[in-house]
Amino acid sequence: MRYAFLLALLCSPALADRQSFPPVNEAERDVTLVSFRANLLNMVAERDIEGVLSVACPDIYLSHGGNGGPDELREYLTPGPATSEQDDDNREKVVETFWSDLENTLTQPGYFNEDGEFWMPHQWQLTLPASLDPALAYFVTAQDVTLRNAPNRGAAILDLISYEVVIIRDFSPIAQYQRVLLTDGGQGYMHSDFLWPMTGYRAALAKSETGEWQLCTFVSGD
């Protein structure tokens, strides 16, 4: 992450002034990147395992503590052997979720870092303060997302939120709405579809020594 998120955690209900970080997709700066990403997305949409492996870095980074590389990537992309029908169903769901997360991440606006790598999503360049647990931070991924006073579509609208970092202390993966804390101390409920964890998936595309674009990082976590 390269831009500091100016959040001063104070001993008061308000944490900091609210800031908006509208996405700026820098991909258009390189037509070869645009073409590569489109081709990669086609392979992902078709669940083309060999195709994705063919454009992955030899040392692709996939997990914190894992071995990385094409063998680990194949494991994530391929349903493995199961000892029961339930295990088989669970494994297929895990693999399909991985494919879906990869596809979703690769469609996000991104930015070039100082090494010329292209990172997605664009909010990964934000630097959170050390005093904030990154697991509690979420990015609002759209413009004018409604902040409501109760967790339902018919509840009164308190505000419209665009491309901000918010705090969620008790995220529920099965809840349609999440209770969020704005950086100015405001609170309310937002739809889960518009909240991306700041420790969520990010992907990096980088050029090889021969100038070919490759998928070199796809990982989540802090």
BELSUL-V778317 format. One record per pair of residues at least 24 apart in sequence whose ideal C-beta (glycine too) atoms are under 7 Angstrom apart, sorted by the first residue. I is the first residue (numbers start at 1). J is the second residue. Records with the same first field share a line. If there is no record, write none. Layout:
I=J + J
This chain:
1=124 + 125 + 126 + 127
2=113 + 125
3=125 + 126 + 127
4=127
5=126 + 127 + 128 + 165
7=129 + 132 + 183
9=129 + 131 + 132
13=185
14=184 + 185
15=183 + 185
16=183
17=184
18=164 + 182 + 183 + 184
19=164
20=162 + 163 + 164
21=123 + 126 + 163
22=163
23=109 + 122 + 163
24=109 + 122
25=109 + 110 + 122
26=110 + 111 + 112
27=110 + 118
32=213
33=118 + 205 + 213
36=205 + 213
37=106 + 205
40=106 + 215
41=103 + 106 + 107
44=99 + 102 + 103 + 106
45=103
47=99
49=74 + 77 + 78
52=77
55=214 + 215
56=214 + 215
57=206 + 214 + 215 + 216
60=215 + 216 + 217
61=216 + 217 + 219
62=218 + 219
63=219
64=221
101=201
102=218
105=201 + 202 + 203 + 218
106=203
116=207
117=204 + 205 + 206
118=204 + 205
119=202 + 204
120=202 + 203
121=196 + 202
124=202
126=165
128=198
134=198 + 199 + 222
135=199 + 222
136=167 + 168 + 169
137=165 + 167 + 198
138=166 + 168 + 195 + 196 + 197 + 198
139=165 + 196 + 198
140=164 + 166 + 194 + 195
141=194 + 196
142=194
145=190 + 194
147=188 + 190
148=188 + 189
149=188
150=189
151=177 + 189
152=177
155=189
158=188
159=186
161=190
165=198
